[in-house]
Amino acid sequence: MKIGFFHSIALFCLLLLATGCSNFQQLLKSNDVSKKYKAALEYYEQEEYYRASQLLDQVTDLMAGTEEAEKAQFYRAKAHFLQGNYILSDAYFRNFYTTYPRSPYAEEAMFLQAQSLYEQSPSYEEDQTPTITAIEAYEEFLVRYPNSERAERANKVLEELYTKLDRKDFNQARLYYKLRYWRSAAVALNIFLQEHASSPFAEEAAFLRLDAQYRFAQESVPGKQEERYDVALDYFQAFVDTYPESRFKRDAERIFDGVQTALAAIRKTKQQNS
C-alpha cells in the first residue's frame, strides 16, 4: 500500500513537471509581452533564473519606453548574473546604469557589473587584462558611491585583485632568479620593488634582489666585481632597514659577510698591485 502511495506521488510530481515545462514552452512561443514579463518576474521570485532570463531576453527590448522597461532591464541582468553568465551580466549591467544613472537600482547594477568582471578574472598565471578591467570598474564604483554599504566589499576585492597582479609580476621577476640569470633577476626584482613597494611579496623580492646581485658580482669579470659588490651592499642596507625582523635576515647577513670578504680581498689585491 505504501509503495502504491509513493508511486502515485511520483507520478503526480512528474505530471506537474511536465505541465510546468509545457506552460513555459507556450510562454516562449507567445506574443503577449505583458504575460511573458509577469511570468518572468514570478520565475525570478521562485529563483528559477534560467526561465526568468529566457523570457526577459525576449521581452526587455520590446518594452523600451514603458514604465516597466527599467525594472525589466535590471532583472534581466541580475538573472544572468545569478546563473553565472558573467559576460552577459557585465554587458547588461553596464548598459543599465548608463541608461538609468538615477535609478534606485543603479548602485547595485554598477557594483554587480564590477562583480561580473571580477568573476571573469583568471588565475595569476594567465593574462591579467580582465583583472585590470575589474579593478577599474570597482574604483569607478567607489568614486561614484564612496559611502555605499558595498564599499567595504569593493575595497576587499580590490585588495585581492591588486595582490593577484603583484603576484604575477613577482613571479615573472623571480623566474629569472630560478633560471639563475642573476643580472636579469636583480634588474627585474629592482623594478618590481620600485613599482610594488607595499606588496606582500616585497620582502621576499628585496631579499632575492640582494642574493641575485651578490651572485651576479661573484660571476663577474674581476674588473667589474667591486662595483657590483658595492651595489649588493646597498641592497643589503635597504633590506635590513626596511625589514629588520625579516625571516630572511640570517641569510641576508650571510650574504653581507660574503660581500665584505670579497671586497676585502679585491682591495687587498689592488693595494698589492699599486
C-alpha contacts under 8 A as a table, 3 or more apart, distances in Angstrom:
res1	aa1	res2	aa2	distance
1	M	4	G	5.13
1	M	5	F	6.30
2	K	5	F	5.00
2	K	6	F	6.27
3	I	6	F	5.29
3	I	7	H	6.00
4	G	7	H	4.98
4	G	8	S	6.16
5	F	8	S	5.16
5	F	9	I	6.36
6	F	9	I	4.95
6	F	10	A	6.14
7	H	10	A	5.13
7	H	11	L	6.24
8	S	11	L	5.13
8	S	12	F	6.09
9	I	12	F	5.01
9	I	13	C	6.21
10	A	13	C	5.14
10	A	14	L	6.22
11	L	14	L	5.06
11	L	15	L	6.11
12	F	15	L	5.01
12	F	16	L	6.24
13	C	16	L	5.04
13	C	17	L	6.14
14	L	17	L	5.02
14	L	18	A	6.08
15	L	18	A	5.11
15	L	19	T	6.04
16	L	19	T	5.02
16	L	20	G	6.02
17	L	20	G	5.02
17	L	21	C	6.15
18	A	21	C	5.11
18	A	22	S	6.04
19	T	22	S	5.00
19	T	23	N	6.07
20	G	23	N	5.12
20	G	24	F	6.14
21	C	24	F	5.07
21	C	25	Q	6.14
22	S	25	Q	5.16
22	S	26	Q	6.23
23	N	26	Q	5.08
23	N	27	L	6.24
24	F	27	L	5.00
24	F	28	L	6.30
24	F	51	R	7.76
25	Q	28	L	5.10
25	Q	29	K	6.43
26	Q	29	K	5.19
26	Q	30	S	6.08
27	L	30	S	4.97
27	L	35	K	7.92
27	L	36	K	6.21
27	L	55	L	7.92
28	L	36	K	7.65
28	L	54	Q	7.92
28	L	55	L	6.61
30	S	33	V	7.89
30	S	36	K	7.65
32	D	35	K	5.39
32	D	36	K	6.27
33	V	36	K	5.14
33	V	37	Y	6.08
33	V	59	V	5.89
33	V	62	L	7.73
33	V	63	M	7.95
34	S	37	Y	5.14
34	S	38	K	6.17
35	K	38	K	5.22
35	K	39	A	6.16
36	K	39	A	5.12
36	K	40	A	6.02
36	K	55	L	6.10
36	K	56	L	7.71
36	K	59	V	7.19
37	Y	40	A	4.98
37	Y	41	L	6.40
37	Y	55	L	6.88
37	Y	56	L	6.54
37	Y	59	V	6.72
37	Y	72	A	7.73
38	K	41	L	5.34
38	K	42	E	6.43
39	A	42	E	5.00
39	A	43	Y	6.15
39	A	52	A	7.60
39	A	55	L	7.94
40	A	43	Y	5.09
40	A	44	Y	6.11
40	A	51	R	7.00
40	A	52	A	4.31
40	A	53	S	7.24
40	A	55	L	5.72
40	A	56	L	6.29
41	L	44	Y	4.91
41	L	45	E	6.20
41	L	52	A	6.62
42	E	45	E	5.16
42	E	46	Q	6.28
42	E	52	A	7.81
43	Y	46	Q	5.03
43	Y	47	E	6.27
43	Y	48	E	5.02
43	Y	49	Y	6.67
43	Y	51	R	6.46
43	Y	52	A	5.22
44	Y	47	E	4.94
44	Y	48	E	5.52
44	Y	49	Y	5.44
44	Y	51	R	7.94
44	Y	52	A	5.37
44	Y	79	A	7.17
45	E	48	E	7.47
48	E	51	R	5.82
48	E	52	A	6.30
49	Y	52	A	4.88
49	Y	53	S	5.90
49	Y	79	A	5.16
49	Y	80	H	7.25
49	Y	82	L	7.01
49	Y	83	Q	6.61
50	Y	53	S	5.25
50	Y	54	Q	6.18
50	Y	79	A	7.24
50	Y	80	H	7.66
50	Y	83	Q	7.01
51	R	54	Q	5.07
51	R	55	L	6.37
52	A	55	L	5.43
52	A	56	L	6.09
52	A	76	R	7.62
52	A	79	A	6.76
53	S	56	L	4.94
53	S	57	D	5.82
53	S	76	R	5.62
53	S	79	A	5.58
53	S	80	H	6.34
54	Q	57	D	5.31
54	Q	58	Q	6.67
55	L	58	Q	5.21
55	L	59	V	6.44
56	L	59	V	5.18
56	L	60	T	5.43
56	L	72	A	6.83
56	L	73	Q	8.00
56	L	75	Y	7.86
56	L	76	R	5.59
57	D	60	T	5.97
57	D	61	D	7.72
57	D	76	R	6.82
58	Q	61	D	7.38
58	Q	62	L	7.72
59	V	62	L	5.14
59	V	63	M	6.30
60	T	63	M	5.23
60	T	64	A	7.03
60	T	69	A	6.56
60	T	72	A	5.67
60	T	73	Q	6.08
60	T	76	R	7.66
61	D	64	A	5.61
61	D	69	A	7.98
63	M	66	T	5.62
63	M	68	E	7.10
63	M	69	A	5.22
63	M	72	A	7.95
64	A	69	A	5.37
65	G	69	A	6.45
66	T	69	A	5.32
67	E	70	E	7.16
68	E	71	K	5.44
68	E	72	A	6.06
69	A	72	A	5.07
69	A	73	Q	6.20
70	E	73	Q	5.36
70	E	74	F	6.40
70	E	96	F	7.82
70	E	100	Y	7.39
71	K	74	F	5.17
71	K	75	Y	6.10
72	A	75	Y	5.28
72	A	76	R	6.05
73	Q	76	R	5.21
73	Q	77	A	6.33
73	Q	92	Y	7.39
73	Q	96	F	6.53
74	F	77	A	5.24
74	F	78	K	6.22
74	F	92	Y	7.80
74	F	93	F	7.02
74	F	96	F	6.57
74	F	105	Y	7.25
74	F	109	A	7.29
75	Y	78	K	4.98
75	Y	79	A	5.84
76	R	79	A	5.19
76	R	80	H	6.39
76	R	92	Y	7.64
77	A	80	H	5.37
77	A	81	F	6.24
77	A	88	L	7.35
77	A	89	S	4.86
77	A	90	D	7.86
77	A	92	Y	5.10
77	A	93	F	5.70
78	K	81	F	4.82
78	K	82	L	6.07
78	K	89	S	6.71
78	K	93	F	7.91
79	A	82	L	5.24
79	A	83	Q	6.46
80	H	83	Q	5.16
80	H	84	G	6.41
80	H	85	N	5.10
80	H	86	Y	7.09
80	H	88	L	6.70
80	H	89	S	5.55
81	F	84	G	5.13
81	F	85	N	5.45
81	F	86	Y	5.66
81	F	88	L	7.73
81	F	89	S	5.15
81	F	112	L	7.97
81	F	116	S	7.09
82	L	85	N	7.48
85	N	88	L	5.68
85	N	89	S	6.20
86	Y	89	S	4.92
86	Y	90	D	5.80
86	Y	116	S	4.92
86	Y	117	L	7.12
86	Y	119	E	6.94
86	Y	120	Q	7.04
87	I	90	D	5.26
87	I	91	A	6.51
87	I	116	S	7.09
87	I	117	L	7.79
87	I	120	Q	7.88
88	L	91	A	5.24
88	L	92	Y	6.09
89	S	92	Y	4.99
89	S	93	F	5.79
89	S	113	Q	6.77
89	S	116	S	6.46
90	D	93	F	5.45
90	D	94	R	6.10
90	D	112	L	7.73
90	D	113	Q	4.80
90	D	114	A	7.45
90	D	116	S	5.32
90	D	117	L	6.57
91	A	94	R	5.27
91	A	95	N	6.15
91	A	113	Q	7.71
92	Y	95	N	5.13
92	Y	96	F	6.05
93	F	96	F	4.90
93	F	97	Y	6.37
93	F	109	A	5.27
93	F	110	M	6.58
93	F	112	L	7.10
93	F	113	Q	5.32
94	R	97	Y	5.65
94	R	98	T	6.18
94	R	109	A	7.42
94	R	110	M	6.82
94	R	113	Q	6.18
95	N	98	T	5.20
95	N	99	T	6.04
96	F	99	T	5.17
96	F	100	Y	5.86
96	F	101	P	7.84
96	F	106	A	7.38
96	F	109	A	7.10
97	Y	100	Y	4.91
97	Y	101	P	4.85
97	Y	102	R	7.98
97	Y	103	S	7.61
97	Y	106	A	5.09
97	Y	107	E	7.89
97	Y	109	A	6.33
97	Y	110	M	6.41
98	T	101	P	5.67
100	Y	103	S	5.27
100	Y	106	A	6.72
101	P	106	A	5.80
102	R	106	A	6.47
103	S	106	A	5.02
104	P	107	E	7.16
105	Y	108	E	5.52
105	Y	109	A	6.02
106	A	109	A	4.99
106	A	110	M	6.08
107	E	110	M	5.24
107	E	111	F	6.28
107	E	141	F	7.99
107	E	145	Y	7.36
108	E	111	F	5.10
108	E	112	L	6.02
109	A	112	L	5.14
109	A	113	Q	6.00
110	M	113	Q	5.11
110	M	114	A	6.45
110	M	141	F	6.42
111	F	114	A	5.21
111	F	115	Q	6.19
111	F	138	Y	7.14
111	F	141	F	6.44
111	F	150	R	7.71
112	L	115	Q	4.62
112	L	116	S	5.94
113	Q	116	S	4.99
113	Q	117	L	6.51
113	Q	137	A	7.63
114	A	117	L	5.15
114	A	118	Y	6.23
114	A	134	A	5.66
114	A	135	I	7.91
114	A	137	A	5.08
114	A	138	Y	5.58
114	A	141	F	7.93
115	Q	118	Y	4.82
115	Q	119	E	6.21
115	Q	134	A	7.54
116	S	119	E	5.24
116	S	120	Q	6.66
117	L	120	Q	5.12
117	L	121	S	6.53
117	L	130	P	6.72
117	L	131	T	7.46
117	L	133	T	7.08
117	L	134	A	4.97
117	L	137	A	7.99
118	Y	121	S	5.18
118	Y	130	P	7.73
118	Y	131	T	6.73
118	Y	134	A	5.39
120	Q	130	P	6.57
120	Q	131	T	7.79
121	S	128	Q	7.14
121	S	130	P	5.24
121	S	131	T	4.89
121	S	134	A	7.52
122	P	125	E	7.96
122	P	126	E	6.24
122	P	127	D	7.46
122	P	128	Q	6.93
122	P	130	P	7.41
122	P	131	T	7.34
123	S	126	E	5.86
123	S	164	K	7.92
124	Y	127	D	7.60
124	Y	128	Q	7.05
124	Y	164	K	5.68
124	Y	165	L	6.87
124	Y	167	R	6.84
124	Y	168	K	5.35
125	E	168	K	6.33
127	D	130	P	7.77
128	Q	131	T	5.06
128	Q	132	I	6.35
128	Q	165	L	7.24
129	T	132	I	5.18
129	T	133	T	6.27
130	P	133	T	5.01
130	P	134	A	6.16
131	T	134	A	5.05
131	T	135	I	6.23
131	T	161	L	6.54
131	T	165	L	7.89
132	I	135	I	5.04
132	I	136	E	6.30
133	T	136	E	5.16
133	T	137	A	6.32
134	A	137	A	5.04
134	A	138	Y	6.28
135	I	138	Y	5.26
135	I	139	E	6.13
135	I	158	L	6.13
135	I	161	L	6.91
135	I	162	Y	7.87
136	E	139	E	5.15
136	E	140	E	6.10
137	A	140	E	5.12
137	A	141	F	6.21
138	Y	141	F	4.95
138	Y	142	L	6.28
138	Y	154	A	6.14
138	Y	155	N	7.99
138	Y	158	L	7.03
139	E	142	L	5.10
139	E	143	V	6.25
140	E	143	V	5.12
140	E	144	R	6.26
141	F	144	R	5.21
141	F	145	Y	5.84
141	F	146	P	7.70
142	L	145	Y	5.02
142	L	146	P	4.75
142	L	148	S	7.93
142	L	151	A	6.37
142	L	154	A	7.51
143	V	146	P	5.64
145	Y	148	S	5.31
145	Y	151	A	7.54
146	P	151	A	6.49
147	N	151	A	6.67
148	S	151	A	5.19
149	E	152	E	6.91
150	R	153	R	5.37
150	R	154	A	6.23
151	A	154	A	4.94
151	A	155	N	6.15
152	E	155	N	5.20
152	E	156	K	6.32
153	R	156	K	5.15
153	R	157	V	6.27
154	A	157	V	5.19
154	A	158	L	6.13
155	N	158	L	4.97
155	N	159	E	6.23
156	K	159	E	5.17
156	K	160	E	6.37
157	V	160	E	4.99
157	V	161	L	6.16
158	L	161	L	5.06
158	L	162	Y	6.05
159	E	162	Y	5.22
159	E	163	T	6.11
160	E	163	T	5.15
160	E	164	K	6.32
161	L	164	K	5.01
161	L	165	L	6.46
162	Y	165	L	5.08
162	Y	166	D	6.14
163	T	166	D	4.87
163	T	167	R	6.00
163	T	199	S	7.14
163	T	200	P	7.48
164	K	167	R	5.06
164	K	168	K	6.29
165	L	168	K	5.17
165	L	169	D	6.30
166	D	169	D	5.22
166	D	170	F	5.94
166	D	196	H	7.00
166	D	199	S	6.52
166	D	201	F	7.35
167	R	170	F	5.01
167	R	171	N	5.98
167	R	201	F	7.11
168	K	171	N	5.24
168	K	172	Q	6.24
169	D	172	Q	5.13
169	D	173	A	6.31
169	D	192	F	6.96
170	F	173	A	5.14
170	F	174	R	5.97
170	F	189	L	7.49
170	F	192	F	6.66
170	F	201	F	6.93
170	F	205	A	7.27
171	N	174	R	4.88
171	N	175	L	5.97
172	Q	175	L	5.22
172	Q	176	Y	7.36
173	A	176	Y	5.88
173	A	177	Y	7.28
173	A	185	A	6.14
173	A	188	A	5.05
173	A	189	L	5.49
173	A	192	F	7.25
174	R	177	Y	5.00
174	R	178	K	6.32
174	R	185	A	6.65
174	R	189	L	7.17
174	R	205	A	7.73
174	R	208	L	7.83
175	L	178	K	5.03
175	L	179	L	6.16
175	L	185	A	7.64
176	Y	179	L	5.06
176	Y	180	R	6.19
176	Y	181	Y	5.22
176	Y	182	W	7.01
176	Y	184	S	6.19
176	Y	185	A	4.73
176	Y	188	A	7.92
177	Y	180	R	4.97
177	Y	181	Y	5.88
177	Y	182	W	6.06
177	Y	184	S	7.90
177	Y	185	A	5.00
177	Y	186	A	7.96
177	Y	208	L	7.56
177	Y	212	A	6.74
178	K	181	Y	7.70
180	R	185	A	7.82
181	Y	184	S	5.55
181	Y	185	A	5.93
182	W	185	A	4.97
182	W	186	A	6.11
182	W	212	A	4.87
182	W	213	Q	6.54
182	W	215	R	6.40
182	W	216	F	5.09
183	R	186	A	5.25
183	R	187	V	6.32
183	R	212	A	6.93
183	R	213	Q	6.72
183	R	216	F	5.68
184	S	187	V	5.16
184	S	188	A	5.98
185	A	188	A	5.15
185	A	189	L	5.92
185	A	209	R	6.96
185	A	212	A	6.21
186	A	189	L	5.29
186	A	190	N	6.01
186	A	208	L	7.67
186	A	209	R	4.83
186	A	210	L	7.43
186	A	212	A	5.37
186	A	213	Q	5.57
187	V	190	N	5.12
187	V	191	I	6.30
187	V	209	R	7.86
188	A	191	I	5.15
188	A	192	F	6.19
189	L	192	F	4.88
189	L	193	L	6.21
189	L	205	A	5.94
189	L	206	A	7.29
189	L	208	L	7.43
189	L	209	R	5.57
190	N	193	L	5.20
190	N	194	Q	6.31
190	N	206	A	7.73
190	N	209	R	6.54
191	I	194	Q	5.09
191	I	195	E	6.25
192	F	195	E	5.24
192	F	196	H	5.71
192	F	197	A	7.76
192	F	202	A	7.98
192	F	205	A	7.66
193	L	196	H	5.06
193	L	197	A	4.99
193	L	202	A	6.16
193	L	205	A	7.00
193	L	206	A	7.12
194	Q	197	A	5.85
196	H	199	S	5.19
196	H	202	A	6.90
197	A	202	A	6.09
198	S	202	A	6.58
199	S	202	A	5.11
200	P	203	E	7.17
201	F	204	E	5.66
201	F	205	A	6.16
202	A	205	A	4.90
202	A	206	A	6.00
203	E	206	A	5.19
203	E	207	F	6.46
203	E	239	F	7.91
203	E	243	Y	7.02
203	E	246	S	7.62
204	E	207	F	5.16
204	E	208	L	6.13
204	E	248	F	7.81
205	A	208	L	5.10
205	A	209	R	5.99
206	A	209	R	5.12
206	A	210	L	6.40
206	A	235	Y	7.62
206	A	239	F	6.09
207	F	210	L	5.15
207	F	211	D	6.28
207	F	239	F	6.76
207	F	248	F	6.85
207	F	252	A	6.90
208	L	211	D	4.98
208	L	212	A	5.86
209	R	212	A	5.16
209	R	213	Q	6.08
209	R	235	Y	7.32
210	L	213	Q	5.25
210	L	214	Y	6.19
210	L	232	A	5.74
210	L	235	Y	5.39
210	L	236	F	6.11
210	L	239	F	7.97
210	L	252	A	7.62
211	D	214	Y	5.07
211	D	215	R	6.21
211	D	232	A	7.91
211	D	252	A	7.69
211	D	255	I	7.00
212	A	215	R	5.18
212	A	216	F	5.98
213	Q	216	F	4.93
213	Q	217	A	6.12
213	Q	228	R	7.14
213	Q	229	Y	7.52
213	Q	231	V	7.35
213	Q	232	A	5.54
214	Y	217	A	5.16
214	Y	218	Q	6.27
214	Y	228	R	7.64
214	Y	229	Y	6.36
214	Y	232	A	5.66
214	Y	255	I	7.19
214	Y	259	V	7.11
215	R	218	Q	4.97
215	R	219	E	6.34
216	F	219	E	5.34
216	F	220	S	6.18
216	F	228	R	7.61
217	A	220	S	5.09
217	A	224	K	7.60
217	A	225	Q	5.15
217	A	226	E	7.72
217	A	228	R	5.12
217	A	229	Y	5.66
218	Q	225	Q	6.87
220	S	224	K	6.17
220	S	225	Q	5.69
221	V	224	K	5.64
221	V	225	Q	6.39
222	P	225	Q	5.30
222	P	226	E	7.80
223	G	226	E	7.29
224	K	227	E	5.99
224	K	228	R	6.46
225	Q	228	R	5.16
225	Q	229	Y	6.01
226	E	229	Y	5.17
226	E	230	D	6.21
226	E	263	L	6.36
226	E	266	I	7.01
227	E	230	D	5.00
227	E	231	V	6.46
228	R	231	V	5.09
228	R	232	A	6.43
229	Y	232	A	4.90
229	Y	233	L	6.35
229	Y	259	V	6.10
229	Y	262	A	7.95
229	Y	263	L	7.04
230	D	233	L	5.00
230	D	234	D	6.44
231	V	234	D	5.02
231	V	235	Y	6.29
232	A	235	Y	4.97
232	A	236	F	6.12
232	A	259	V	7.46
233	L	236	F	4.97
233	L	237	Q	6.22
233	L	256	F	6.92
233	L	259	V	7.22
234	D	237	Q	5.19
234	D	238	A	6.21
235	Y	238	A	5.09
235	Y	239	F	6.04
236	F	239	F	5.02
236	F	240	V	6.28
236	F	252	A	6.88
236	F	256	F	6.80
237	Q	240	V	5.40
237	Q	241	D	6.02
238	A	241	D	5.22
238	A	242	T	6.11
239	F	242	T	5.31
239	F	243	Y	5.81
239	F	244	P	7.63
240	V	243	Y	5.08
240	V	244	P	4.76
240	V	245	E	7.97
240	V	246	S	7.90
240	V	249	K	7.42
241	D	244	P	5.84
243	Y	246	S	5.15
244	P	249	K	7.35
245	E	249	K	6.80
246	S	249	K	5.14
247	R	250	R	7.58
248	F	251	D	5.44
248	F	252	A	6.09
249	K	252	A	5.01
249	K	253	E	6.16
250	R	253	E	5.08
250	R	254	R	6.21
251	D	254	R	5.00
251	D	255	I	6.31
252	A	255	I	5.09
252	A	256	F	6.20
253	E	256	F	4.83
253	E	257	D	6.19
254	R	257	D	5.15
254	R	258	G	6.31
255	I	258	G	4.96
255	I	259	V	6.16
256	F	259	V	5.07
256	F	260	Q	6.17
257	D	260	Q	5.12
257	D	261	T	6.15
258	G	261	T	5.15
258	G	262	A	6.13
259	V	262	A	5.11
259	V	263	L	6.07
260	Q	263	L	5.19
260	Q	264	A	6.08
261	T	264	A	5.18
261	T	265	A	6.31
262	A	265	A	5.21
262	A	266	I	6.22
263	L	266	I	5.01
263	L	267	R	6.08
264	A	267	R	5.27
264	A	268	K	6.03
265	A	268	K	5.10
265	A	269	T	6.17
266	I	269	T	5.19
266	I	270	K	6.27
267	R	270	K	4.93
267	R	271	Q	6.18
268	K	271	Q	5.14
268	K	272	Q	6.27
269	T	272	Q	5.11
269	T	273	N	6.23
270	K	273	N	5.16
270	K	274	S	6.12
271	Q	274	S	5.18
